[in-house]
Amino acid sequence: MHRKCLMKCVKKMCISWSVIISGYVQNEEAQVGLQVFKEMVFEVGIEPDGITMVGLLKTFASLGDLNIGRMVHGLGISRGFGFEVYMGNSLIDMYSKCNDAKYLGGTFECL
């Protein structure tokens, strides 16, 4: 249902997609949130913003998926979000939940 509504009403509004991704993550449906992100980027062609990146990091932290979390980290850097405070906090959360002390320490030092 979310897909029909989004495709009709807000094809180019990243914030609407971010809210839906975050909603799935908060309701413990991180896999669905990931699918919505893929649809947003690959089917609709919307570029993720910093808010979306934070939602994704929370998704991968809850899934314990360190590899994809690192890819999102790299995507955030390449999009210019780098070590904004909101991004850094989410990275610290993700690396700590995924038990990666090396990246956790490096991220913390960069803030």
C-alpha positions as CSV (number, residue, x, y, z in Angstrom):
1,M,0.0,0.0,0.0
2,H,2.8,2.5,0.8
3,R,4.2,2.0,-2.7
4,K,1.0,3.1,-4.4
5,C,0.6,6.1,-2.3
6,L,4.2,7.2,-2.7
7,M,4.4,6.6,-6.4
8,K,1.2,8.7,-6.9
9,C,1.8,11.5,-4.5
10,V,5.4,12.1,-3.8
11,K,7.7,10.6,-6.4
12,K,10.5,13.1,-5.8
13,M,10.1,13.8,-2.0
14,C,12.9,12.0,-0.2
15,I,11.6,13.0,3.2
16,S,8.4,11.0,2.7
17,W,10.4,7.9,1.8
18,S,12.6,8.5,4.8
19,V,9.6,8.6,7.1
20,I,8.3,5.3,5.8
21,I,11.7,3.7,6.1
22,S,12.1,4.9,9.7
23,G,8.5,3.7,10.5
24,Y,9.3,0.2,9.4
25,V,12.6,0.2,11.4
26,Q,10.8,1.5,14.5
27,N,8.2,-1.2,14.2
28,E,10.9,-3.9,14.0
29,E,10.4,-4.5,10.3
30,A,13.9,-3.5,9.2
31,Q,13.9,-5.8,6.2
32,V,10.9,-4.1,4.7
33,G,12.6,-0.7,5.4
34,L,15.5,-1.9,3.4
35,Q,13.3,-3.0,0.5
36,V,11.6,0.5,0.5
37,F,15.0,2.1,0.4
38,K,16.0,0.0,-2.6
39,E,12.8,0.9,-4.3
40,M,13.3,4.6,-3.6
41,V,16.8,4.6,-5.1
42,F,16.7,2.0,-7.9
43,E,13.1,2.2,-9.1
44,V,12.0,5.8,-8.5
45,G,15.5,7.3,-8.7
46,I,15.5,9.5,-5.6
47,E,18.9,10.3,-4.0
48,P,19.0,9.6,-0.3
49,D,19.6,12.6,2.0
50,G,21.2,12.7,5.5
51,I,17.9,11.8,7.2
52,T,17.5,8.7,5.0
53,M,21.1,7.7,5.7
54,V,20.5,7.8,9.5
55,G,17.4,5.7,9.0
56,L,19.4,3.2,7.0
57,L,22.1,3.0,9.7
58,K,19.5,2.3,12.3
59,T,18.1,-0.5,10.0
60,F,21.4,-2.2,9.7
61,A,22.2,-1.8,13.4
62,S,19.0,-3.5,14.2
63,L,19.7,-6.3,11.7
64,G,23.3,-6.6,12.9
65,D,24.4,-6.3,9.2
66,L,27.9,-4.8,9.5
67,N,28.8,-5.2,5.8
68,I,25.9,-3.3,4.4
69,G,26.2,-0.8,7.3
70,R,29.8,-0.1,6.1
71,M,28.5,0.4,2.6
72,V,26.0,3.0,3.8
73,H,28.8,4.7,5.7
74,G,30.8,4.9,2.5
75,L,27.7,6.2,0.6
76,G,27.2,8.9,3.3
77,I,30.8,10.0,2.8
78,S,30.5,10.0,-0.9
79,R,27.3,12.1,-0.7
80,G,29.0,14.7,1.4
81,F,27.4,13.8,4.8
82,G,30.7,12.7,6.1
83,F,30.9,13.2,9.8
84,E,28.0,15.5,10.5
85,V,27.0,15.0,14.1
86,Y,23.7,13.2,13.3
87,M,25.5,10.9,10.9
88,G,28.4,10.3,13.4
89,N,26.0,9.4,16.2
90,S,24.2,6.9,14.0
91,L,27.5,5.4,12.9
92,I,28.6,5.0,16.5
93,D,25.3,3.3,17.3
94,M,25.6,0.9,14.3
95,Y,29.2,0.0,14.9
96,S,28.6,-0.6,18.6
97,K,25.5,-2.8,18.0
98,C,27.5,-4.7,15.4
99,N,30.4,-5.2,17.8
100,D,33.0,-3.5,15.6
101,A,35.3,-1.8,18.0
102,K,37.8,-0.8,15.4
103,Y,35.4,1.3,13.3
104,L,33.6,2.4,16.4
105,G,36.8,3.9,17.8
106,G,37.7,5.5,14.5
107,T,34.3,7.1,14.1
108,F,34.3,8.4,17.6
109,E,37.8,10.0,17.1
110,C,36.6,11.7,13.9
111,L,33.8,13.5,15.8
